[in-house]
Amino acid sequence: MPTLLLVRHGRSTANTAGLLAGWTPGVALDERGAAQAAALPDRLAGIELAAAVSSPLQRCQETLAPLLAARPGLAPHTEDRIGECDYGDWSGRKLAELLDEPLMEVVQQHPSAAAFPGGESMRAMAARAGEAVREWNERIEREHGADATYVMCSHGDIIKALVADALGLHLDLFQRIAVEPCSVTVIRYTRVRPFLIRLGDTGDFASLLPRPAPADQAPDGEATVGGGAGAP
């Protein structure tokens, strides 16, 4: 079965403002995010790609644009099921304000039971993304062969859920996974099991250095919902 390159979108204006974007329209890449996207073609140089699949949201479409421009023959596709979690009434709100919401404890400790008011549950998010990937695996293998590789640009919580699925982890453990903006996560699928080949690879270790806490940083030991802004 195919190998999947999962790219999280580059840093967005919502990331730098400490906002939970969700499906809020008009959220674009910021200057650093645009630079991250521009570097993606070189990072993936030498890897033959059968297709490029993107979330419909602007920040993902912008992230893949330089790669598509560098490879005119690469077929682009949009897949709604890998769009960000629908955070409902939480969408567009500051992450710092959401820390005091009673639901946040559920999101952190028991995400499989978390359902956002006016939005969807994290369980439904994980299910639709997993279904989409499996269907795309079948399509890519059918059209390009079992050894094909393709790229999919999505969002932090979606990618974390797919990694948890690949590792056989319960969704309640997915908050232990972190993926930075424009990081590349690689999952190789086989008939009997997936293999996690890379996780959140940016080639940049700046996020490991001591730095002032960003606006979206969750308290120590808790995950940043949506994925966070990454290294400065």
C-alpha positions, 0 to 999 in steps of 0.5 A: 500500500502507499506511503503517505506524507502528512504535512501540517500547514505552515504557520498561520495568522491565527497561530501567531495571534493565539486563536483557535481557527477551526473552519474560520474563513480567511485564515492565511499563512503569516510571513513565516508560514509562507517561507515554510511553504516556499521551502517545502519543494526543496525538502521533498526534492527527489521524492516522486509524488503520485498526488497532492491532497489538501484540506479545503481551508486556505492555510493548507491550500497556500502551503501546497501552492509552491509544491504544485508550482514546482511540479506542474504535473502533480495532480492536486485534490481537495478533501473535505474530510481532512479539514480541521476539527469543527470547534463550533462556538470555540472557533476564532476564540483566544486559546488563553481564554479557552483554558478556563472552559470546563470542556478543556479538561475533557479535551486534554484528558478524555478527548474521545468524549469531547464534543465542541458546542455547535461543532463536532466531537473529536471522535467524529473528527478522527473517524472521518480523517481515518476513513479519508486516508484509507480511501485515498490509499486504495485510490492511489494504489489502484491508480499508481501502484502499491509503492506510490507516495503521495502528500496530504496537507492537513491540520494539527489535530487531524494529523495527531489523530492519524498518527494515533490510529497508525500506532494503535493508540486510543484517541485519549492518548493523542494529546501526547503527540505534537506536530509543528507547522509545516512539519512532515509526518510519514506513514507507510501503510501495508496490508496488515499494519502501518509504520510510522516513519517520521513524526513532525519532521521540520529539520529545525530544532529551534523549538527545543531551545528555551524561549518566552512562552508564546501566546497560544502555549498551554499550561505545562503538561497540556496540549495546545488545541489545534497544534500551536505556532511552533518555533519562532 
